[in-house]
Amino acid sequence: MQKFIITILIFILPLIFCNSSEAAARRLLTGGWTKITNVTDPTVVEIGKFAVDQHNKDEKASLKFSKVVAGESQVVAGMNYNLTIAAADGGEEHNYEAGVHAVKVNVLMHLIGKGVVPMA
């Protein structure tokens, strides 16, 4: 009887662990938004700077990037980022929302949605 239980466990436990890791992988691939917990991560900061720089080019504006305040990311073909960015406009700092799609950070990125917009 003991050999039977051990044999069953040998076959069942790997199936349980495989299923749980597959479910976790599926959650990442479904496109759900995940909160960015470290807004000072160099990659996140670089994406925030890109958003402000690109906005300045597109709109002939002169925002000065200060920091990323908050954000969330979404796995797609690349990554989508929805960031709250602090930037100065004529010396006065305000928060802005920015949407960025990054296939590869610093190589292929573009603004999505409305780009960089003031928060209400």
ABEGO torsion letter per residue (X at the ends): XAAAAAAAAAAAAAAAAAAAAAAAAAAAAAGBBBBBABAABAAAAAAAAAAAAAAAAAAGBABBBABBABBBBBBBBEBBBBBBBBBBBGGBBBBBBBBBBBABBGABBBBBEAEBBBBX
